[in-house]
Amino acid sequence: MTNLFPTPEDHPQRFKLHNEVHARAPIALKLPVISTFLALTLSGKEKKLEHAHIVNLCDKYGITPPKKDASHFSATLDSFQIRWEQHAEFSSYNFNVQNTSEAPFSKLALEYVPMDWFKQLPGKTIVSAHAAIIEENNPTLSNTESISSFFSGNPIVGAKVTGTAAKAFTDFKIHSDGFSRFLVLDHNLKPGQAGRLLQRLFEIEVYRVMALLAFPIARKMTPELNKADKQLRTITTAMAEASSNIDDGKLLDELTTLAAEVENHISTHHYRFSAASAYYHLVEQRIEDLREERIQGIQTIGEFMKRRLEPAINTCVSTAGRFSLLSKRINNAGQLLRTRVDITIERQNQALLTSMDSRAKTQLRLQETVEGLSIVAITSYVVSLIGSITKAVNASTYGGEINTSLVTGLSIPIVLLIVALGVRRIHKKILNDNDD
């Protein structure tokens, strides 16, 4: 269709952003289905190897591989389906075998995947799970005990889900083969619903485990937090004491060291605690999307998570909150202590200035005394010169003699006045130069 109203030039990311909501659509599944899910944590180097590993699998089956910058990929490879997604902290692999008649967990989707390729997957397993979707009217699933038998007799958790179109069960335990299990009984699931349901169950499993990565850190950091809190209390108690023997500078050094330690803990573990809250929110969202309805006598997935997962997440949130609060308290104490140190320094400076002012006044008096003596000394010297000149004149004169004593005596006040005025003029000139 011809565009009659062409828009201005497209933003470079327009189509990529527009199509992002369609990028990871759930796979439509033809029931019955058996499935295997893996979530692997990878280092930066392993992430680079991951794409090449996917390409190797595609080459093995002769299909078009994902682009080099792709972060997800879905394809049907002969007898099984693969779905790969790369996330911020992990990568997930989902293998599905459709239209199977196998009993739940008797034959696994993973058995259809080339083992030589599977064993070389880069990364470390954080979650692995098997799942099966079968018809609800299966005679082997007539009661809770028969369903529990697929979970090694463990207590099961489950509910009616997706508007009662299915029932989902699990025990949230890792079995002897290293995999957890999900069993879905199909009442009236459509292919798209089945794909979304299976994806939600797997995401609940992986997100709850990723959320719990912060829990061991919270438990490990609690003693450090208590120690820092006690140290801060000791410092603030010392600050509150009125004793003059307290060294504020030493307290400030201790407080600065404590602040650095606390900030180091916060910066080291902030991401992990924030991620825990984000992952837990995703778990809650996925559980809400299940639209659970209770089955009599069985705990729902939502109830199980609220009772088992929420306390651990609350511990993480509490620990992160305590560290943030402790950082603020240290900052407040530091401001108070710095203010006190500044006031002490200001008082010391004031005392020093007072002392300097007193010394300056004393020095000025001494200087004035010296100047007075200098005027007298200069006058005495000049008068002595006048006397000497008078005597010299008398010696060379053939007439009457000049009275040397009279001339010397009369010159004293005149010379004294001239010297004093000269010194005063010099003072005034120095003051004017300083003002300029």
VMD Tcl script that draws the C-alpha trace (Angstrom):
set ca {
  {0.00 0.00 0.00}
  {1.39 3.41 -1.00}
  {2.05 5.78 1.88}
  {0.08 8.91 0.95}
  {1.32 10.81 4.02}
  {5.05 10.18 4.36}
  {6.37 10.99 7.84}
  {9.69 12.70 8.57}
  {12.87 10.62 8.67}
  {12.63 7.59 11.02}
  {14.55 7.43 14.29}
  {17.42 4.89 13.93}
  {15.89 2.69 16.67}
  {12.22 3.11 15.69}
  {11.50 -0.32 14.21}
  {13.75 -2.18 16.65}
  {11.95 -0.62 19.61}
  {8.54 -1.10 18.03}
  {9.14 -4.80 17.41}
  {10.69 -5.47 20.83}
  {7.29 -6.40 22.30}
  {7.03 -9.19 19.71}
  {10.63 -10.37 20.06}
  {10.17 -13.07 22.71}
  {6.65 -14.31 22.12}
  {5.82 -17.66 23.80}
  {5.93 -20.77 21.64}
  {2.63 -22.35 20.71}
  {2.72 -25.99 21.83}
  {0.89 -29.02 20.43}
  {-0.12 -31.14 23.40}
  {0.88 -33.42 25.04}
  {4.35 -31.93 25.61}
  {7.48 -32.79 27.54}
  {9.94 -29.99 28.21}
  {13.34 -29.31 29.77}
  {14.47 -25.90 30.98}
  {17.98 -24.73 31.86}
  {19.21 -21.40 33.25}
  {22.96 -20.84 33.17}
  {25.03 -18.00 34.64}
  {27.87 -16.95 32.35}
  {31.01 -14.88 32.53}
  {31.76 -12.28 29.87}
  {33.98 -14.72 28.02}
  {31.35 -17.48 28.17}
  {28.70 -15.14 26.75}
  {30.85 -14.68 23.67}
  {31.15 -18.46 23.26}
  {27.39 -18.96 23.68}
  {26.37 -17.54 20.31}
  {28.97 -19.66 18.52}
  {27.60 -22.73 20.32}
  {24.06 -21.97 19.09}
  {25.43 -21.54 15.56}
  {27.06 -24.98 15.80}
  {23.70 -26.55 16.65}
  {22.00 -24.78 13.74}
  {24.74 -25.94 11.36}
  {24.24 -29.48 12.61}
  {20.58 -29.38 11.57}
  {21.01 -27.16 8.52}
  {18.92 -24.20 9.64}
  {19.60 -20.46 9.60}
  {21.42 -19.42 12.79}
  {20.60 -16.26 14.78}
  {22.33 -12.99 13.96}
  {25.57 -12.21 15.74}
  {23.96 -9.54 17.94}
  {20.83 -11.62 18.67}
  {19.87 -12.25 22.30}
  {17.13 -14.80 21.64}
  {16.39 -17.57 19.18}
  {13.65 -20.14 18.55}
  {13.61 -23.00 16.06}
  {12.31 -26.50 15.41}
  {15.12 -29.02 14.93}
  {13.75 -32.36 13.68}
  {12.28 -33.98 16.78}
  {12.54 -31.11 19.28}
  {12.04 -27.39 19.63}
  {14.67 -25.04 21.12}
  {14.19 -21.62 22.63}
  {17.27 -19.66 23.75}
  {17.18 -16.32 25.56}
  {20.07 -14.25 26.87}
  {19.28 -12.16 29.94}
  {21.36 -9.70 31.96}
  {22.63 -12.27 34.47}
  {21.81 -15.62 32.92}
  {20.86 -17.41 29.74}
  {17.94 -19.83 29.44}
  {17.43 -22.86 27.21}
  {14.05 -24.49 26.72}
  {13.75 -27.79 24.84}
  {10.24 -29.01 23.91}
  {9.03 -32.28 22.40}
  {5.43 -32.06 21.16}
  {2.72 -34.63 20.46}
  {4.38 -37.16 22.71}
  {2.70 -40.14 24.26}
  {5.36 -40.71 26.92}
  {4.33 -40.85 30.58}
  {5.44 -37.81 32.59}
  {9.17 -37.88 33.35}
  {9.62 -41.39 31.94}
  {11.31 -39.95 28.86}
  {12.77 -36.45 28.96}
  {12.92 -33.75 26.29}
  {16.65 -33.51 26.94}
  {17.11 -37.01 25.56}
  {16.24 -35.70 22.08}
  {19.01 -33.09 22.23}
  {22.51 -34.04 20.92}
  {24.46 -34.88 24.08}
  {27.85 -33.93 22.66}
  {26.49 -30.43 22.00}
  {24.58 -30.19 25.28}
  {27.56 -31.16 27.45}
  {29.60 -28.31 26.01}
  {27.10 -25.58 26.90}
  {29.06 -22.66 28.45}
  {28.15 -21.46 31.93}
  {27.10 -22.79 35.32}
  {23.64 -24.21 36.02}
  {21.52 -22.11 38.35}
  {18.16 -23.75 37.50}
  {17.25 -26.97 35.71}
  {13.72 -28.31 35.43}
  {11.64 -30.91 33.59}
  {7.98 -30.35 32.77}
  {5.16 -32.33 31.21}
  {1.72 -31.30 29.97}
  {-0.70 -34.22 29.66}
  {-4.45 -34.69 29.50}
  {-6.32 -34.25 32.77}
  {-8.41 -37.41 32.29}
  {-5.29 -39.60 32.55}
  {-6.29 -42.59 34.76}
  {-2.93 -42.52 36.55}
  {-3.74 -39.07 37.97}
  {-6.99 -39.70 39.76}
  {-6.02 -38.21 43.15}
  {-3.42 -36.18 45.03}
  {-1.42 -39.28 46.00}
  {-1.05 -40.39 42.39}
  {0.13 -36.92 41.39}
  {2.56 -36.86 44.31}
  {4.08 -40.12 43.05}
  {5.56 -38.18 40.11}
  {7.39 -36.05 42.69}
  {8.93 -38.93 44.68}
  {6.08 -38.76 47.17}
  {6.92 -35.20 48.24}
  {4.15 -32.81 49.33}
  {2.95 -31.03 46.21}
  {2.03 -27.41 45.55}
  {-0.45 -26.48 42.86}
  {-3.71 -24.96 41.71}
  {-6.12 -24.56 38.86}
  {-4.55 -22.03 36.50}
  {-5.27 -20.03 33.35}
  {-8.97 -19.65 34.11}
  {-9.31 -23.37 35.13}
  {-8.04 -24.44 31.69}
  {-5.36 -26.51 33.42}
  {-3.93 -27.63 36.74}
  {-0.24 -27.07 37.56}
  {1.73 -28.97 40.21}
  {5.27 -28.95 41.56}
  {7.17 -29.67 44.78}
  {9.87 -26.98 44.30}
  {12.55 -29.55 45.07}
  {15.59 -30.76 43.15}
  {15.26 -34.49 42.48}
  {18.00 -37.12 42.32}
  {18.66 -36.33 38.64}
  {19.47 -32.70 39.51}
  {16.23 -31.32 38.01}
  {13.08 -29.91 39.58}
  {9.69 -30.90 38.11}
  {6.45 -29.35 36.90}
  {3.37 -31.31 35.93}
  {0.48 -29.66 34.08}
  {-2.89 -31.38 33.56}
  {-4.58 -30.07 30.44}
  {-8.30 -29.47 30.79}
  {-8.88 -27.09 27.92}
  {-5.57 -25.46 27.00}
  {-5.03 -23.85 23.64}
  {-1.52 -24.10 22.06}
  {-0.69 -20.48 22.85}
  {-1.95 -20.81 26.42}
  {0.17 -23.92 26.95}
  {3.31 -22.11 25.80}
  {2.64 -19.11 28.04}
  {1.81 -21.30 31.04}
  {4.98 -23.34 30.71}
  {7.06 -20.20 30.30}
  {5.53 -18.63 33.43}
  {6.22 -21.73 35.52}
  {9.86 -21.84 34.41}
  {10.24 -18.10 34.99}
  {8.84 -18.44 38.52}
  {11.50 -21.08 39.21}
  {14.44 -19.14 37.78}
  {13.43 -15.74 39.14}
  {12.90 -17.07 42.67}
  {16.38 -18.63 42.64}
  {17.96 -15.47 41.22}
  {16.19 -13.43 43.91}
  {17.63 -15.71 46.59}
  {21.22 -15.01 45.47}
  {21.11 -12.02 47.81}
  {20.02 -14.05 50.84}
  {23.43 -15.60 51.71}
  {24.98 -12.14 51.36}
  {22.38 -10.68 53.75}
  {23.10 -13.38 56.33}
  {26.86 -12.92 55.94}
  {26.65 -9.14 56.26}
  {24.43 -9.10 59.36}
  {27.38 -9.51 61.81}
  {29.30 -6.79 59.94}
  {26.25 -4.56 60.16}
  {25.86 -5.18 63.90}
  {29.57 -4.47 64.44}
  {29.40 -1.18 62.50}
  {26.24 -0.16 64.36}
  {27.93 -0.82 67.72}
  {31.02 1.14 66.66}
  {28.90 4.11 65.61}
  {27.06 3.98 68.92}
  {30.40 4.09 70.77}
  {31.53 7.12 68.76}
  {28.28 9.04 69.23}
  {28.31 8.26 72.96}
  {31.82 9.71 73.20}
  {30.64 12.77 71.25}
  {27.78 13.30 73.71}
  {30.09 13.32 76.74}
  {31.10 16.76 78.01}
  {34.61 15.64 79.02}
  {37.40 17.86 77.72}
  {39.71 14.84 77.44}
  {37.94 13.60 74.29}
  {40.00 14.01 71.12}
  {37.53 15.13 68.45}
  {40.15 14.66 65.74}
  {40.62 11.01 66.70}
  {36.85 10.46 66.77}
  {36.58 12.03 63.32}
  {39.27 9.68 61.98}
  {37.40 6.66 63.41}
  {34.12 7.90 61.96}
  {35.69 8.46 58.53}
  {37.12 4.92 58.53}
  {33.74 3.50 59.54}
  {31.98 5.50 56.82}
  {34.41 4.14 54.21}
  {33.78 0.54 55.34}
  {30.00 0.95 55.25}
  {30.04 2.65 51.85}
  {32.25 -0.15 50.54}
  {29.68 -2.74 51.67}
  {26.85 -0.74 50.11}
  {28.61 -0.26 46.77}
  {29.69 -3.92 46.66}
  {26.27 -5.42 47.35}
  {23.81 -2.72 46.26}
  {23.23 -4.29 42.84}
  {22.60 -7.74 44.31}
  {20.02 -6.46 46.82}
  {18.31 -4.31 44.18}
  {18.22 -7.28 41.80}
  {16.65 -9.44 44.53}
  {13.75 -7.00 44.86}
  {13.33 -6.81 41.07}
  {13.37 -10.61 40.67}
  {10.89 -11.06 43.51}
  {8.57 -8.56 41.86}
  {8.76 -10.66 38.68}
  {7.93 -13.80 40.66}
  {4.86 -12.09 42.12}
  {3.85 -10.89 38.66}
  {4.18 -14.35 37.10}
  {2.16 -15.90 39.92}
  {-0.54 -13.31 39.40}
  {-0.53 -14.13 35.67}
  {-1.26 -17.78 36.51}
  {-4.68 -16.76 37.87}
  {-4.63 -19.50 40.49}
  {-7.74 -21.10 41.95}
  {-7.37 -23.31 44.99}
  {-7.58 -27.09 44.82}
  {-8.92 -28.42 48.12}
  {-6.13 -29.69 50.37}
  {-3.23 -28.34 48.26}
  {-1.24 -25.19 48.89}
  {-1.20 -22.79 45.95}
  {2.05 -21.64 44.35}
  {1.34 -18.09 45.52}
  {0.83 -19.20 49.12}
  {4.01 -21.29 49.03}
  {6.07 -18.36 47.77}
  {4.57 -15.98 50.30}
  {5.44 -18.29 53.20}
  {8.83 -19.56 51.99}
  {10.31 -16.89 49.72}
  {8.96 -13.63 51.13}
  {10.75 -13.92 54.54}
  {14.11 -14.35 52.79}
  {13.46 -11.37 50.52}
  {12.35 -9.30 53.51}
  {15.67 -10.16 55.18}
  {17.52 -8.87 52.11}
  {15.42 -5.71 51.97}
  {15.91 -5.17 55.71}
  {19.67 -5.61 55.46}
  {19.94 -3.19 52.53}
  {17.73 -0.72 54.40}
  {19.82 -0.99 57.57}
  {23.00 -0.30 55.62}
  {21.43 2.78 53.98}
  {20.15 4.03 57.34}
  {23.54 3.39 58.96}
  {25.21 5.38 56.19}
  {22.87 8.33 56.84}
  {23.50 8.14 60.60}
  {27.25 8.11 60.05}
  {26.91 11.09 57.72}
  {24.87 13.01 60.32}
  {27.36 12.16 63.08}
  {30.21 13.20 60.79}
  {28.59 16.58 60.11}
  {28.09 17.19 63.85}
  {31.64 16.17 64.66}
  {33.11 18.27 61.85}
  {31.07 21.23 63.08}
  {32.43 20.71 66.59}
  {35.99 20.43 65.27}
  {35.48 23.59 63.18}
  {34.20 25.49 66.23}
  {37.21 24.33 68.27}
  {39.58 25.42 65.49}
  {37.76 28.75 65.23}
  {38.16 29.32 68.97}
  {41.84 28.46 68.75}
  {42.24 30.86 65.81}
  {40.41 33.58 67.76}
  {42.73 33.10 70.73}
  {45.72 33.16 68.41}
  {44.52 36.37 66.76}
  {43.96 37.97 70.18}
  {47.47 36.97 71.20}
  {48.89 38.30 67.95}
  {46.98 41.57 68.40}
  {48.39 41.97 71.92}
  {51.89 41.29 70.68}
  {51.42 43.79 67.86}
  {50.36 46.48 70.31}
  {53.36 45.75 72.52}
  {55.61 45.82 69.50}
  {54.08 49.13 68.43}
  {54.76 50.67 71.86}
  {58.33 49.43 71.74}
  {58.66 50.80 68.23}
  {57.33 54.20 69.35}
  {59.77 54.22 72.23}
  {62.62 53.33 69.91}
  {61.51 56.02 67.47}
  {61.50 58.58 70.29}
  {64.99 57.58 71.26}
  {65.96 57.68 67.58}
  {64.72 61.30 67.30}
  {66.75 62.24 70.36}
  {69.81 60.40 69.02}
  {69.53 62.03 65.59}
  {69.00 65.45 67.19}
  {72.00 64.92 69.43}
  {74.09 63.91 66.45}
  {72.99 66.88 64.32}
  {73.50 69.33 67.20}
  {76.96 67.86 67.74}
  {77.69 68.48 64.07}
  {76.49 72.09 64.39}
  {78.76 72.54 67.39}
  {81.69 71.16 65.47}
  {80.93 73.44 62.53}
  {80.75 76.46 64.85}
  {84.12 75.63 66.35}
  {85.59 75.25 62.90}
  {84.22 78.68 61.89}
  {85.70 80.26 65.04}
  {89.07 78.78 64.27}
  {89.12 80.26 60.78}
  {87.67 83.67 61.63}
  {89.95 86.73 62.23}
  {87.15 88.78 63.65}
  {84.96 88.21 66.73}
  {84.28 84.70 67.84}
  {80.84 82.97 67.66}
  {79.52 81.64 70.97}
  {79.58 77.90 70.35}
  {77.50 76.99 73.40}
  {74.83 79.53 72.51}
  {74.56 78.30 68.91}
  {74.45 74.68 70.05}
  {71.78 75.36 72.65}
  {69.60 77.34 70.29}
  {69.87 74.68 67.55}
  {68.57 71.89 69.79}
  {64.81 72.72 69.63}
  {65.03 73.63 65.95}
  {66.76 70.36 65.02}
  {64.44 68.36 67.28}
  {61.39 69.84 65.58}
  {62.78 69.25 62.10}
  {63.67 65.58 62.86}
  {60.28 64.93 64.48}
  {58.43 66.41 61.47}
  {60.60 64.34 59.12}
  {59.84 61.09 60.99}
  {56.14 61.95 61.02}
  {56.19 62.59 57.28}
  {57.90 59.24 56.68}
  {55.19 57.48 58.79}
  {52.43 59.18 56.82}
  {54.00 58.19 53.50}
  {54.35 54.53 54.62}
  {50.67 54.46 55.73}
  {49.52 55.93 52.43}
  {51.57 53.35 50.49}
  {49.99 50.53 52.55}
  {46.48 51.88 51.91}
  {47.18 51.93 48.17}
}
mol new
graphics top color blue
foreach p $ca { graphics top sphere $p radius 0.5 }
foreach p [lrange $ca 0 end-1] q [lrange $ca 1 end] { graphics top cylinder $p $q radius 0.2 }
display resetview
